[in-house]
Amino acid sequence: MRGLILMLALLTGSAFGFPGMNQAGDDPALQRFVQLTFPQDLDVIELKDLEGEAVPLSSYKGKVVVLNLWATWCPPCVRELPSLARFRTKLESQGAVVLPVAIDRDPAVVAPFLKELGLESFSTLYDTTDAVGQVLPTDLVPATFILNEQGQLVAFVRSFVDWDNPKVQQLIENYLDK
């Protein structure tokens, strides 16, 4: 039931009216982030790597995960990717995992696109079947979902994020200290 209520709140944009959901701060960079007072368990989510092999999200339990949905056809995603790549390096050196997930229907378009952006070494997973969308809303990208070490949803933002912003970085890094 809690999962259904969470999904409805996310889809309708009424997320701030759901008990236990709070804005991350008054700073404009943080206003779209929603932090959950009560972490939410997620159903099984299975992504794919470049070779089409299954990558269960549960395999990252024990680490804080930043799950970022993006697409080649999404201008805000394109704008966001370079700063996410820079932040990924910093965050992963602290023990977290950043999982970019391309939601393009054809994974073959992703590598040339990343090369064109100068991000040829930027690895990404793929969700061509909307597996994430069975559990979390994927109607708006970019979207980022923060999972705690137990694999529970603790925060999300469904909008462009400037990952170079120190306040945004601190917000995510705070989950490493918990």
C-alpha positions as CSV (number, residue, x, y, z in Angstrom):
1,M,0.0,0.0,0.0
2,R,2.8,2.4,0.9
3,G,4.4,1.7,-2.5
4,L,1.1,2.5,-4.3
5,I,0.8,5.8,-2.4
6,L,4.4,6.7,-3.2
7,M,3.8,6.0,-6.9
8,L,0.7,8.1,-7.0
9,A,2.4,10.9,-5.2
10,L,5.3,10.9,-7.6
11,L,3.1,10.6,-10.7
12,T,0.7,13.4,-9.7
13,G,3.3,15.8,-8.6
14,S,1.7,16.0,-5.1
15,A,4.8,14.5,-3.5
16,F,5.0,17.3,-1.0
17,G,1.6,16.5,0.4
18,F,2.5,12.9,1.2
19,P,3.4,12.4,4.9
20,G,7.1,11.8,5.3
21,M,8.2,13.6,2.2
22,N,10.1,16.9,2.6
23,Q,11.9,19.3,0.4
24,A,15.6,19.1,0.8
25,G,16.1,22.8,1.3
26,D,15.1,26.3,0.4
27,D,18.2,26.8,-1.9
28,P,17.0,26.9,-5.5
29,A,19.5,24.0,-6.3
30,L,17.8,21.8,-3.7
31,Q,14.1,22.8,-3.9
32,R,13.2,20.0,-6.4
33,F,14.9,17.3,-4.3
34,V,12.5,15.3,-2.1
35,Q,13.8,13.5,0.9
36,L,11.8,10.7,2.5
37,T,11.4,10.6,6.3
38,F,10.6,6.9,6.0
39,P,12.8,5.0,3.5
40,Q,10.7,3.0,0.9
41,D,11.5,-0.6,0.0
42,L,11.6,-1.1,-3.8
43,D,10.4,-4.1,-5.8
44,V,13.0,-5.9,-7.9
45,I,14.6,-3.8,-10.6
46,E,16.8,-5.5,-13.2
47,L,18.8,-3.3,-15.7
48,K,21.0,-4.4,-18.6
49,D,24.6,-3.7,-19.4
50,L,26.0,-3.0,-22.9
51,E,26.1,-6.7,-23.7
52,G,22.5,-7.2,-22.6
53,E,23.4,-9.1,-19.4
54,A,21.1,-8.6,-16.4
55,V,22.3,-6.3,-13.7
56,P,20.0,-6.5,-10.7
57,L,19.8,-3.3,-8.7
58,S,19.9,-5.4,-5.5
59,S,23.6,-6.3,-6.4
60,Y,24.5,-2.8,-5.1
61,K,23.1,-3.3,-1.6
62,G,25.6,-2.2,0.9
63,K,26.4,1.0,-1.0
64,V,24.6,4.3,-1.4
65,V,23.3,4.3,-5.0
66,V,22.5,7.4,-7.2
67,L,20.3,6.0,-9.9
68,N,20.0,8.5,-12.8
69,L,17.6,8.0,-15.7
70,W,18.5,9.8,-18.9
71,A,18.0,9.6,-22.6
72,T,19.8,10.8,-25.7
73,W,16.6,12.7,-26.9
74,C,16.3,14.6,-23.7
75,P,17.9,18.1,-23.8
76,P,18.1,18.5,-20.0
77,C,19.7,15.1,-19.7
78,V,22.3,16.1,-22.3
79,R,23.0,19.3,-20.2
80,E,23.2,17.3,-17.0
81,L,25.5,14.4,-18.1
82,P,28.9,16.2,-18.0
83,S,28.4,17.4,-14.4
84,L,27.1,13.9,-13.4
85,A,30.2,12.4,-14.9
86,R,32.5,14.7,-12.8
87,F,30.5,14.1,-9.7
88,R,30.5,10.4,-10.3
89,T,34.3,10.3,-10.0
90,K,34.2,12.1,-6.7
91,L,31.3,10.2,-5.2
92,E,32.6,6.8,-6.2
93,S,35.9,7.5,-4.6
94,Q,33.9,7.9,-1.4
95,G,32.3,4.4,-1.7
96,A,29.0,5.2,-3.4
97,V,27.8,4.0,-6.8
98,V,26.4,6.3,-9.5
99,L,24.3,4.3,-12.0
100,P,23.3,6.2,-15.1
101,V,20.6,4.4,-16.9
102,A,19.8,5.2,-20.5
103,I,16.1,4.7,-21.3
104,D,16.5,4.9,-25.0
105,R,14.8,2.0,-26.8
106,D,17.9,1.3,-28.9
107,P,21.1,1.0,-26.9
108,A,23.1,1.2,-30.1
109,V,22.5,5.0,-30.2
110,V,24.0,5.6,-26.8
111,A,27.7,5.0,-27.3
112,P,28.1,7.3,-30.4
113,F,26.0,9.9,-28.6
114,L,28.3,9.8,-25.5
115,K,31.4,10.0,-27.8
116,E,29.9,13.0,-29.5
117,L,29.6,14.6,-26.0
118,G,33.2,13.8,-25.2
119,L,32.0,11.2,-22.6
120,E,33.2,8.0,-24.4
121,S,34.4,6.6,-21.1
122,F,31.1,7.3,-19.3
123,S,29.6,3.9,-18.7
124,T,25.9,3.5,-18.4
125,L,23.3,0.8,-17.9
126,Y,20.2,0.4,-20.0
127,D,16.5,0.1,-19.4
128,T,14.9,-0.5,-22.8
129,T,11.8,-2.3,-21.3
130,D,10.9,0.3,-18.7
131,A,11.8,-2.1,-15.8
132,V,12.5,1.0,-13.6
133,G,9.1,2.4,-14.6
134,Q,7.4,-0.7,-13.1
135,V,8.6,0.5,-9.7
136,L,9.3,4.2,-10.1
137,P,7.9,6.9,-12.4
138,T,9.9,7.3,-15.6
139,D,7.6,9.8,-17.3
140,L,9.9,12.7,-16.6
141,V,13.7,12.7,-17.3
142,P,16.2,13.3,-16.1
143,A,15.2,11.7,-12.9
144,T,17.5,10.7,-10.0
145,F,16.6,8.3,-7.2
146,I,18.9,8.0,-4.2
147,L,19.0,4.6,-2.5
148,N,20.5,3.9,1.0
149,E,22.8,1.0,1.8
150,Q,19.8,-1.2,2.3
151,G,18.5,-0.5,-1.2
152,Q,15.6,1.6,0.0
153,L,14.5,4.8,-1.7
154,V,15.4,7.8,0.5
155,A,15.3,10.7,-1.9
156,F,14.6,11.7,-5.5
157,V,14.6,14.6,-7.9
158,R,12.7,14.6,-11.2
159,S,14.4,17.4,-13.0
160,F,17.8,18.7,-14.3
161,V,20.4,18.8,-11.5
162,D,23.7,20.7,-11.6
163,W,25.9,18.0,-10.0
164,D,28.8,20.6,-9.8
165,N,26.8,22.6,-7.3
166,P,28.5,22.2,-3.8
167,K,25.1,22.2,-2.0
168,V,23.8,19.4,-4.2
169,Q,27.0,17.4,-3.7
170,Q,26.7,17.9,0.1
171,L,23.1,16.7,0.1
172,I,24.1,13.4,-1.6
173,E,27.3,13.0,0.5
174,N,25.2,13.3,3.6
175,Y,23.7,9.9,2.8
176,L,27.2,8.4,3.0
177,D,27.5,9.5,6.6
178,K,24.3,7.7,7.7
